[in-house]
Amino acid sequence: MTETRITINGSEVTTALDERTSLLDFLRDHVGLTGSKKGCNQGACGACTVLVDGERINSCLALAVQYDGRSITTVEGLERDGELHRLQAAFIEHDGFQCGYCTPGQLCSAIGMAGEAERGVPSNVTADIGERVVTLDRNELRERMSGNLCRCGAYNGIIDAIEETFVTAVAR
């Protein structure tokens, strides 16, 4: 057992953990935050995506003890003072979910993706990887979100919501 201190959605959690506990299992079973889903448990579906210091990761592939002293944001931490994050509101407006199972991972991934684009991190379809500014068109958004699967096929609504939230916000 290893004593681990992680800030989760702004609150510090200190606990003794088995070193083999995944971050996903820690969040769900030890902290009670069940928004992040266990889909494939192999890092292939993105349902477990959370933000670590603003970077998106698949929490099923990470050991909780690796994140000692770090800050984790889950889907439960996106709202502020009872107000939905603007991306959450856009998902509702654009029908960016059907069953909702993938939605927490999609939301966290999209927020992390927007941060990557702001920092100029290229994707596989970025036209000029030497440019420090990434243009988030629909093709770029689809590529950057390709690690998050939706078995219901709500991709058009998901991309519409992300585009409205991040692309139009950048264009203003």
N, C-alpha and C positions, 0 to 999 in steps of 0.2 A: 504494500500500500504506500502511496506517495501523496503527501499533502499538496493540494493544488489550489491555487487562487486564480480565478478567472472572473473578469467583469462581463456580465451577461445583461444586455439591454440596459446598461447603466448601473446595475447593482452588482456588488462584489459577492462572489460565492466562494467560500473556502471549504474544502472537504478532502477527506482521505479517499483516494481512488486506486483501484487495481490498475496497474500500468497498461493493461490490455483493453481497457474500456475505450470504446470509440467516442469521439466527440458527440456523434449523433445519439448514442445510447446514454451518454452522460446528460445531454440536454433533455431527452425524453424521459428517461427512467429515474434520474437522480434529482433533476431540477423541476420536472413536471411541465416542461415546455414542449408540447406535442405538435406544434405547428409544422416543424420540419418532419418530413415523412421518410420512412424507410421503404424505398421502392425496390431497387435491385440489390442493394447492399454491396455493390461492386463498382460504384462510381460511374455508371454508364447512363443513368436516367436523369440525374440532377434534382430529384425530388427532395434531397437532403441539403441543398445548397444553403449556406449561411455566409455571413460576412465576418471576416476576421480582420480587425483594424481596417475595415473598408474593402478588403479584397475578398472575392468570392472563392469558396472552397466547397468540395463535397465532404460533408462532415462524416459520412460513413467510412471514408478512407483515412481519417485523421484520428490519432490517439488524443484523448482529452489532455493528458499530462503534457503534451507538446505545446499547449496553449497557456501554460502557467504564466500569469502576469499579462496576458493579452486581453483584448476587448472583442467580444463576440456580439453580433447583432443577428437575431432571428426574426422571423416574420412578426412575432409578437412585439418586437421592439421598433417596428417601423412607424406605428401611429404615435402621435404626440398629443398629450392632454385630451384624449378621446377623439381626436381628429385623425382620419385616415391619411396616410401618406398620399401625395397626389397620384402616384402610380397605382395604388390600391383603388382609388376612386376611378381612375381611368380604366382599370380592368373591369370594374362594374359597368361603367358606361359603354364599353366596347364589347361586352360579353367575352372577356378574355379568359373565361373558365367555363367548364361544364360541370364535371363531377367535383372539381376543386382540389383533387389530390396533388396535382403538380403545382398548383398556384403558389404556395409558399416558396418553393424553390425557384419558380419562374420570377417572382417578385424580387427576391434577394439577388438572383443572378442578374436581372436587368439593372438593378441599382449598381452592382459591382461593375457590370459592363459599361455603364455610362461613365463611371469613374475612370476606367481604362481608356475609353475614347477621349475623355478630357485630357488625360496625360499623354495622348498621342501614341498609345500602344496599338500597333497594327494588327490586323487579323489576316487570315489566309486570302481574303478577297480585297484587301486594301490596295488601291491602284498604285500608289507611290509610297512605299514603306519609309522613304527618306523624309517625307513631310511630317511636320510636328503636329499638324491638325488633321484629325480624322473626320471625314464627312460621313455622318450616319444616315445613309439612304436605306431603303428597305432591304436591299441585297446584303449590305453590311450588317444590318440588324439581324437578319435571318442567320447569317454565318456566325455571328457572335453569340447567338442564343441556341445554336445547334446542339449544345451539350445538355439541353433541358428538353425532355420528351413530354408530349401530351398525348396520352392514348385516346382521348376524346376528339382530338383534331381541332382544337380551338386556336390554332396558330395565327390565323388572320386577325382575330380579335386581340390576341396577345401582342402581335406586332403593331397593330393600330394603337393600342394603349401605350406601348413603349414609345412609338413614334410621336404621339401627341404629347407625352410627358417630357421626353428628352430632346427630340429633334426640334420641335417648335419652340421649346424653352431656350435652346442654344441659338436659334435663328433670330430671336427677338432682340 
